[in-house]
Structures are given as C-alpha cells and as structure tokens.
Amino acid sequence: MKNGIRVKLFLLLHLLLLVVYSFSQESDTTVVKKKKWPFLGPSTLNDTWSISGEPERHYAIDSSIFHIENFNAVQRDGPEYMNLGNTGTAAFPQVFSMDRTTGFNPGYNQFDLYRYKLDSIKHYQVLRPYAELSMVIGLHHEQMFSGKFANQYKKLVYYGVDFTRYSSLGIYQNQKAIQNAVSAYCLFNSKDNRWNIEGDVIFNSSVVQENGGVQTDPFDSSFFQKSLVPVNTITASNNFWQLNIFAKTSYNVGPSYNQRKNDTTVTKSILPVFIVSHKFNIDRNAYTFLDPTPSTDPAYYGKFYQPDTVYTYLRYIKVGNAAMLEYRPRTLTSDSTYSEKDFIATGEAGFDYYLLTQDRVNDNFGNLYIAGTFRNNFASKLKLLYKGSATYYLSGYNQHDLLVDGMAGYDFRAIGQLTGNASYQLKEAPYIFEHFAYSPEVNWNYTLPKTKTLNIGGKYQNAKYGITADLNYYVADHIPVYPGQANPYVTNSEENVFVAHAANRNSVAGFHFDDDVWFQYATRGGYIQLEYPMLYTKTSIYYETRVIKKLLWLAVGFDVRYRFQNNAPYYDPLLGEFYPSFTNLKSFPVVDAFFNAKIKTVRIFLKVDNLTSLLGWQGYYAADQYPAADFSFQFGITWRFFE
C-alpha cells in the first residue's frame, strides 16, 4: 500500500474516532431557527465575530449544516466563481460587479479568491476558547484542511488564528494546485479603555501548475485516461507568496464612566467619543511564472517565447503609514450607562511607499491619499441605514484615482429591508498592463486611461420570508484588456450592463428550496458580454430534519448549477489574466448530490460532484480549453472543541 493512502486512512480513522468521542461530550449551545436562511440566530451564545472596520457590528458563528458541502472557495452563498477545472486553480467570477478596491494593483489577481485580506480578518469575541478543525478528502487526490482558534484574557486581550490549505492533483497533466493561507490577530484594550492596539499578520502562498489548457477535446477523443490528453505546457507553474504585517494604535478621548465587569466589580473606563489612530503596514509580495521546458510550439507563448526558459517575476514591498480620526457621538445617561447616537464619522490620510522589482527593472514610487466615511452606527439599532465614503489619491502612481460609495435604506423589520446604492470609480490599470519588462522584444512602458465605472442599484431583503431581490446598472469605460499576444489596451466605448438577481430561502415541512438566479444583459459584442454568462442559476433542493431526540441533525439533497450563453473567458497563465475568447461553450446542468449531518459538535458531509457527467452529458468546460472537473466524491468533517 502506498504511503499516501496509509496516511489518508490513518487520518480518516482518527477523525471517525473523534466523532465517536464527541458523543459523550457536552452539547453545544446552538440556537437555530430552522426556517430561516441565511443563518441569522446565534450559533454559540455570547460568541461572535466582527471585522476591523465595523467593530460594533457582530455576527454569529455559524454552526449549522446548511450548505457545508460547498467547502471550496468558488462555491458559496451569493455570487459564485469558476476555477479551471481543479480546486485551487485560477478563478474568475460568474457575475459582473464593480471592483471597489483602491490603491496600487500589480495584477496577477487570479488567486485572490483563496487569500486572506486585512479588511476581512474575523476578530472573535468569545468567553471561552473556541477552536474548530475541518478536513476534506476527495476522490481525485483532493484535500482541504482548515482550522480556527480564538480566545481572550480577562476581556483585555483577544487573539486568534485561522488557516486554510487546499491541495489537489487534478485530472489532466500538470494541473496540481496548492493554496495556503494563514491569518493571526491580537487585540489589546487597556484597563481604562484609553488605549487600544490591533495587530494582524497574514501569510498567503500559491504553488499552482499551469498546463495552458488541453490541445484536443478530451470528450471526443479515444484517450482512456484524461492524464494522457496533450496539454499546452507540461512544466509551467505560477508561484506567489505574501507576508502582510499590520499594526494599529488608538488613543480614546471621552468621558469617564463606571463599567461593570461582573456582579461585584466596577471599574472606571473611558467612553470613546473621539478616537485618534495610527496605522502601520508592511506588505511583501512575490509573483513568479516559470516554464523550464516551454512548448515546442512557439505560437503558444508568441513573442514571450524563449527556447530555453520562459520566466518572469514581480516583487514588491509596501510600507504604509496612515493617521485616522474617528468620531462616535455618545451621551452618558448615568454614571454607568450611555446612549449611542446614530452616526459614525471617520477621516484618514495616508502615504504608501513601494519598492518594486520586475524582471530586471527597479521601480520605486509612492501614493498619497485621503479618505473619509460617514455611516450609521449599528449599535444604535435604529431603522435608518446609510453609508457614504470616498477615497482620493492626491499624488503618486495612482494619482487622481477616486472611489465614491453611497448607500441609503430603511429597515422595516417584519416586512423587510430596502436599500439603494450608487458608486463612481476612477481606477488606474494594473501595473503589468502598463509596465512589463520581460525581454527586449517585450518591454512596454506607457500610461493607459483610467477605468471609469458608474454603478446604480437597489436591493430588497426579507429574512423572515427568505426573499432577496436586487438590480444593478453599470456603465464601464476604458476597461483594461490583455488580448493574448497583442499589447494591452483599454476598451474605447462605454459598455452598459444590467445585473438582476432574485433569491429565495424557503422550506415546507422540512423540504428546502434555495434558489438564486442572475440575469446579465450587456452591450452586445462588448468585453463584459463576451466574458460573462447571460444567465447563471443555482438551486438547492434538500430535506432537513432532526432525529433521535433531536441529537442528530440531517440534510440530504441536490445542488444544481446552470450557465446559459456560456461565454467563458480564455486564461493566460504567463500574466495570470482572463480575457474574452469569443467561444460560446456548451451549457449543461451540473448536479451535485450531498448528505450533511451534525451530531453535537461534529459536522460531516458526503458529496458527489457532477452527476450529470455519468448520464452522457459530456463536454462541459470551465473556461476556454479548460475542461470542468469530472465526476468525483468528497468526504468532509468539521469538529468544534471546547464547547
């Protein structure tokens, strides 16, 4: 027996033993409203999480079994992505949306979906240690490991770590993908709440083989093994790693009041009204593409072809400093109580300096920016919802970049929530579109016009009845495009696109019907229309119940996904870019079957992928020249500790 199989059997045996062991442990404190989804109720009492930008808005830790079979990053609640036929490979969205990121973008964004980011790190507020481990094993050498740990010390120090690892061999030649992501945080509050310190560390890495797609249709050939199908590159790979260190120190100004720690202890504490902060960030990134034995067909790489080695890299270090002032109006109502006002205002000024090396060229530059936000305070629990924000780059590489975001709405409670949104953005093209120093034959240095994007939309959501509907209208101009072997350019005319979305999460007598439908109508023949499907749907039909005195929670059913007017893009692995291919791929419904279960603190799932491929519906592609994953089977388990 091979060592790899022995290791998998060893891990599987121990995980099954953990399940048996968990039967004897104390039950968790799950509170679930069965007919509501998305999950709204608290999963573990008093245990929540928040993000740095909105610390007063807390979310429940989800310990339900709803859709735990969607373990990978591309399948999710909300707009989904598509990979290149193997977990961990380059991913692209199925639904068009506005890119609201600001600042320097080097390019090479094909693996962003698998990375941790500073603005999305979950900071947990727990009363006792919280830990969770997950493992997924697939039929085609597919593995996923993830874990979370969070704790606190006397409500003064909160800390935690989160990690995820994908490893998948794939079906075709040179398709292996490994994605690693780790985030850690530590929050410190002084006893009188005068000082707050936040520290975050992120590490991301990608080691992904790139086969450039298949050279012949594997569904119409006589190959008895997919691993024998010829591909465009058999030794190429993309490598990426990032180390991001962030620190924020805050000084709170406000009245002093009596804060009750417990039934017998009362301490003097500062009620923050004005918060003065300094942020410091060091972010190091490295991207490398290497093909030591490039294809014998020079046409694949075009002008990038080298007979010995096709190789390019980009590395940079960002050093960022920013000062912030935040105003949170609050009023003392007694010596130990206070009331929240319904707005929060922040202002920020920062400077980021970059030291960049691309191939044999060094480029150092800076970015000076200002930003501000005015939004409602979720802690006040009022019905009016609003947020306005703006970021503007005064000088530097991204000079005159602008992002203005606005949202306003009203929470009607039982009859739903209605919001409207509007955004406008000016954005510099990614660095590799404007500067690329690969060789004397490929060495461009020019400035593309900024991308202009306008977005106007609205959304209605009623959690009680499980209904969501939203409509967005976009006007985009000067979209940067890298069209294969030609030089990059920007689109020269405005493109209009409507994105309509409707969803429901309903159940009748334990039978659930979860549906999402996205309809996208864009300017005919334009960039957006050629890269996104006109219609994308996903439907889940399953039965969910509790048995054995409600100790066992079960769900069994099907997930169905469908793409119509399947305009899949082409992927260039050398530059990590997607662009229109003018190829309309066949559309097939993709059906997955799943069985989810929870026994106290242990959740498991069994999933069968792409059942339709067994019914003779073959020829399903993820992207141009990239076949979708074949029929497969996965087993996953998640175990929560210390409950």
N, C-alpha and C positions, 0 to 999 in steps of 0.2 A: 504494500500500500504506500502511495506517495506521501511524503511528509506533509504537503499542503492539506491533503484530505484528512490526515490524522489530526492536524491542528484544528480544522473546522469541526470534526466530530468531538474533539475534546472540549472546545468552547460550547458547542451545542449541548453536550451532556451537562456541563456545569450550569448553563443557563436554565435548563429544564429542572435541575435540582434547586435552583434559586426560586423557580416558580412554586415548587412543592413546599419549600421552606416558608415562602411568603404566606401560605395558607394559615399558618399558625400565628402570624403577626397581627398587631393591632390594625383594625381597618382604618383607611384614610378618612378624611373629613369632607368627602366630595358632596357637593350640593348641586344637583343637576336638574334643570327644568327641561324635561325630555322633548317637549315640542318646540323648543326654541333653538334655532341655529342661524347665524353664528353663535357660538357659545358665549353666554352673557353672564351667567351666575358665577360666583366664586368657586374655584375648584378645590382650594385648600384654604380654610378660614384664616384670615389675617395675613396670608402670604400673597403678595402681589409683586408686580414689576412696573418700572417706568423707564423712560428714556431721558437723557440729559436735558434736552430742550424743553420738556414739559414735565418737570418732576412732580407737579401736583396732580397729574392725571395718571391714575393707577389702573392696571389691567390685571385680570385674574390669570393665574397659572392654569392652563388648560390641561386637565387630566381625563378628558372624555375619550371616547373611542371613535368619534366622528371623523372619518376620512384619514385615519392614521396610516392607511395603506399608501397614501401619497407621500412617501418618505423622501423622495428626491426633490431637488430644488426647483425643477421645471414644472412639476405638477403641484398645484396649490389652490387655496381658496382665493378667487379673484382672477385677474388676467394671467394666463399661463405662458410658458416659453416652450421652445422646441430645441432639443440638442441634435447632434449629428449622428444619432443612432446608437449612442453609448453613454451611459451615465458619466458625467464629469467632463464631457467634451464641450466645445464652444456652443453657446446657447444664444438664441435670438427670440424676441417677443412675438406673440401671435396677434397682439392688439397694439395699434399705434397709440402712442401717448407722448406727451411733451417731456423732454429731458430737463428736469429742474435743477440739475447740479450746476454749480458755479465754480469759476476759477480754472486753473490750468488742467488740461486733459491731454495726456501724452498720446492717447489712442490705446490700442490693444485692450479693448473693453470686452472681449469675447468671453472672459471668465469671471466677469464682475458678479454674476449671479451666485457664485459659490463663495464669495469673500465676505468677511465681516467688515463693517464700516463703523466709523466713530459715531455717526449720528443715529445708529440703530442698535448699539450695545444695550442689552437689557440690564438695568440695575435692580436687583431684587431687594424687597423689604420683607424679611422673614423673622419670625420669633424664635425659630429653632432651625437647626441645619437642614438644608434642602439639597438633595442630591438625586440625580437621575441618570441612568445609563441606558443606551439603546444600541442594538446590533441588528443588522440586516444581512442575510446571506441569500444570494441569488444563484440561479441555475448556471449562468454563464460566467462563473468566476467573479461575481459581483458582490462587493462587500461595502457596508457602511457602518461606521462606529461614531457615536456621538455621546456627549456627556455634559451635564451641568452640575455645578456645585455653588451654593451660596450660603452665607452665614453672617452673623453680626455679633458685635461685642458691646454689651451694655447700651445699645442703641446709639453708640458714639462712632463705631467703626462698622461699615458694611463692606463685604468683599465677596468676590466670586470669580468663577472661571467657566468658560464654555468652549467646547471643541467639537469639530466635525471632521471626519475623514471619509472620502469616497475613494474606492479602488475598484476598477472594473477593467477586465481584459478586453472585452468586446468580442465581436464575431469575425470581423474581417481582419486582414493583415494590418499590422502597425496601427492599432486602434486603442491601445491601453491608455487609461486616464487615471491619474491620482490627484486628488484635491485635498489639501489640508488647510484648516482654518482654526485659529485659537484666539480667544479674547479673554482678557482678565481686567478686573476693575477693583478699585478700593476707594471708598468714600469715608472721609473723616469729618465729624462735626465736633467742635469744642463743646465743653460742658455748658457754657452760657450761650452757645449758638452764635458767637461773634465771628468765628472763623469756620469756613468750610473748604475742604481740599478734595479734589477729584483727580484720580489717576487712572488712566486706561492704557492698556497695551494690546496691540493687535499683531498677529503674525498670520500671513496668508502665503500659501505656496501652491503652484500648479506644475505638474510634470505630465504633459499630455503628448502622446504620439500623434502625428498628423499624416494620414495616408492620402490626402488630397482627393478623396472620393474614388469610386470604382471606375474602371476603364470600360467595362462591359456590363450589361444588365444581368445581374445575378439571378433574376427571376425567370429569364428566358434562356438561360444557358444550361449546359449539361454538367456543370460542376456539382459534384455530390457533397462537397464541403465548402461552406462560404469562405473559409480561410484560404482557399485556393483561387478565389476570384482575384484577378490582377487589379492592382490599385496604382495610383499615380506616383506615390512616394512610399518607399518601404523603410526608410531610415530617418525621416524628418521628425522633429519634435519641437514643441514650444515649452519653454520653461519660464516661470515667473515666481518671484518671491517678494514679500513686502514685510517690513517691520515698522510699525507706527507707534510712537510713544507720545502720549498726550497728558498734560497736567493743567489743572485749573485751580487757582486760589481765589477765594471770595471773602470779602470783608462786609459784614452786615451792619447796617445802620438802622436804628429804630428804637421804639420804646421798650422798656424792660417790663416783664410780667412774670407771674408765678406759673411755672409749668409743672403739672402734676406728673411725676414719673410712675408712681403706683399709688396704692391706697394710703400710704403713710409718708411718702417722700415728695416734697415740693421744693423746687429749685428756681432760682432766678435765671431767666433766659431772655435773650434778645428776640424781639419780634421783627423779622427783616421787612423793612419798607423800601430802603434803597440798598442795592447790592452792587458793590464795586468789585470787578473781577479782572484777573489777568490770565490769559491762555497762552500756553507754550506747546509747540508741536514739532517733533522731528519725525519725518516720514521718509523712509528709504525704500526705493523700488528698483527692480531689475527685471528686464524682459529680454529673452534670448530665443532666437529661432536658429536651428542647426539642422542641416541635411548633409552629412559627411559623404554620402554617395548619391548625388542627385540623379533624377531620372535620366535615362539615356535619350529621352525626347526633350530637346531644348525648348520646344514650344510651350511646355507646361509652365516653366518659370519665365519664359520670354526674355526680356532684357536683364532680368535678375539672374539669369543662368550663369553658373560658373562650373567648369568641367570638374574641378576638384571638390569644392565645398561651397554650398550656399549657406551663408552665415550672416546674421545681423543681430545687433543688440542695442538696447537703450537703457541707460541707468540714470537715476537722478536722486538727489537728496533735497528735501524741502525742509526749511527751517522757518517756522511760523510764530509770530507774536501778535497778540491782539488784546485790546483793552475793551471792557464792557461795562455798561451802566444799566442796571435794571430797576424799574420802579414797580412795586407791588403794593398798591394802597390798601391799608388795613387799619381798622379802628378798634381800640380797646373798649370793651363793653363792661369790664370789671377788672379787678387785679389779676384775674386768672383766665379770662375769656376774651375773645376778639371776633370781629366780623370781617369777612373778605369782601372787597369791592370787586366789581365785575370787569376789570381790565388789567392787563399787564403790558408794560411798555419797555422795550429794550433798545439800546443803541450800541453799536460796535464799530471800532476802527482797527484795522489790522494790516500787517505787512508780511508777505511770504517771500522768501528768497530761495531760488532754485539753483543748484549746481548740477548740470546735465551733461552727459556724455552719450553721443550716438555714433556707433562705429568709431571713426577716427576724428570726430569733431566734438569740441567742447563748446558749451553754450550756457552762460550764466545770466540770470535775469531775475527781476523781482515783480511783485504785484502789490499795489497799494489799494485798499478797498474800504468802503464804509457800508454799513448795513443797519437796518432798523426793523423792528416788529411791533405791532400793536394788535393785541388779541384779547379775547375773553378769558377769564380765569375760570377754569373748570371746577376749582374748589368752591366757587360761589354757588354752583348748582342752579344758576338761572337759565331761563329758556332761550335767551338770545345768544346766538352763536356768530362769531365773526373773527376774522384774522386778516391783517394786511401786513405785507413785508416787502422790503426792497433791498437789493444788493447792487452796488455800483462800483466798478473798478476805475479809480482815478488815474492810475498810470501803471505802466509795466507791460508785460506780454499780453495780458488780457484787457488792456486799456479800452474803456468805453463799453465793456461788457455790462449788461444790465438784466436784472430779473425782478419783475414786479408781480407779486402774487396777491390775490384778494379772494376772500370767501365770506359770505354772509348767509345766515339762515335762522331758522326758528325750530325749536324742539317742542312739538305739540303733544309730547308724551304719548298717550294711548293711541293717537291717530297718526303718529309718525313724525319724522324729521325731514324738513325741506331746506335745501341749501342751494345757493348759486355760487359760481366761481368764475373768475376771469384772471388771465395771466398774459404777460407780454415779456418776451426774452430776446436779447441780442447776445449772440454767443460766438466766440472765436472757434474756428475749426480745430480739431485735434492736431497736436504737434506734428505727427508723422504725415499729415496731409499737406503741410506747408513746408516742412523741412525733412528731407530724407537724404542721408549721406551714405549710401550703400557702396557705391563704386564710382569711378569717373563717368561711367555710362549712365548711372542713375544717381544724380546729385542735384536735387532741385531746392530752391530757396525763394519762395515768393509768398505773398500775402493774399489769402482768399477773402472775399467779402464775408461779413459776419452773417450767420444764420439768423433769420427773423422768424419768430413763431408767435402767433396770437391764438389764445385758447379762451373760449367762452362756453360755459356749460351749466348744468344743474343736476341735482340728484334728489330723489325721494327714497326714504328708507323707513320701513315699519318692522321693527324686530318682533313685535308681538305676533304679527301675521306672516312673518318671514318673506317680506316682499321688498325688492330693491329695483329701482329703475333710474338710469342716468343717461344723459345725452351730452356729448361734447362736440363742438365745432372748432376745427383748427384751420388756420391759414399759415402755411410754411413757405418760406422763400430762401433761396441760397443754401439748400441742403448739401453738405459735402458728400461727394461720391468718389469712391476709388474703383474705377471700372476695369479691373483686371490688369492688363498690361499697358494701358494708357496712363497718362498723368492724371492726378486727382483734379477734380473740377467741382463747381457748385452748380446746382440747377438754376436756370436763368429765368424761370417764371414761377409765379405763385401757384401753389398746389392747395386745394381745398379738400378737406376730409371730414365726414360726419362719422362719429362712432357712437352707436346706440347700443345700450346694454340693458337687459332685463334679467332678473334672477328671482327665484323663489326657494324657500326652505320650508317645506310643509310636510306634515305627517298625518295619517289617519289610521288609528288603531295599530300603531307600531310600524306601519308602512311609510317610508320616507320617499319624497320626490324632490330632489335637489336639482335645479336646472339653472344654467347660465347660457345666454345667447348674446353674442356680439355681432352686430352688423356694421360693416365698414364700407362707406362709399367715398371714393376718392377720385380726383381728376384723372380721366381716362388716359392711359399711357404714361402717367407720371411716375416718379420714383416710388411714392407711397403705394399707389395702386399695383405696381409691379412686384412689391416685396411683401405685402400682407394679404392674407385671405379675405375675401369679401364677407364670408360667414364663418364664424367659429363657434361651436357649441360643445358643451359638456353636460352630461346628465348622469345623475346617480340615482339608482332605484334600489332600495335595500330595506330589509326588515330588521328592526331593532327591538330588543326586549331584555328583561331581567328575569332570571330563573333561579331555582334553588334558594328560595327565601331572599331573593334579590342579591345574593352574593356573587352571581355570575352575570355579567353584562355582555350581550352578544349583538352583533350586527352582521348580516350576510346579504350580498347583493352584487350589482354590476355598476361599473363606470363606463360611459360611452362618450367618445370624443369624435368630432367630425369637422373637417375643413372643406369649404366649398370655394370654388375659384382659387385653387391652391397655388398661389403664386409664391413658391418657395425661393428664397434668395440663393445666390451662389456664395461660397465661403472661400476666401483666400487665406490659407494658413500662414503665409510669409508675413503678411501685415495684420493678420487677425481681423479682417474686415468682411462684412457682408454687403453685397450689392445686388441689384436686380439682375435676374438671369433670363427673363423673357420665356421661361419654361413653366407651363402650367401642368403641374403634376396630377396624377390620378387622385381622386378623392374616395376614400374608403372609411366606413365607420370603424373605429378602433375600440374594441370591447375588452375590458378587464374585469375579472371576477375576483371578489375578495371575501374574506371572513375575518372579522375583528372581534376581539374578546378582551374582557378585563376581569381579573379576579383580585379583589382588594387592591393592592398597589402594583400589580403586574398587568401590562397590556401586551397583547400579541396580535399579529395579523398574518394571514396567509393570502397571497395574491398571485393570480395567474394573468400574465400580460399578453395582450394582443391575441385573444382567442380567435379573432376573425381570420388570422393567417392560417389557421387549421381548416377553415371552411372553403379554401380555394381562392379567397380574395388576396391575391399576392400582388406584389409590385408597389407596395406602399413605401414612399420616400419621405425622409425627414426634411431634406434640403436637396438642391440640385446636385445629382451624382452621389448623394449620401443616403443609402437605404435606411429605413427606420429599423429599430430593434425587432428581432423575430420573437416568436412565442417564447415565453420564459416563465419562471416561477420564483417567488421570493418568500422567505420567512423572516419575520421581524419580531423583536421583543424589546419592550421598554420596562425597566424596573425602577421604581422610586424607593429611596431609602429614607430612614429616619422619620417615618410618619407613625 
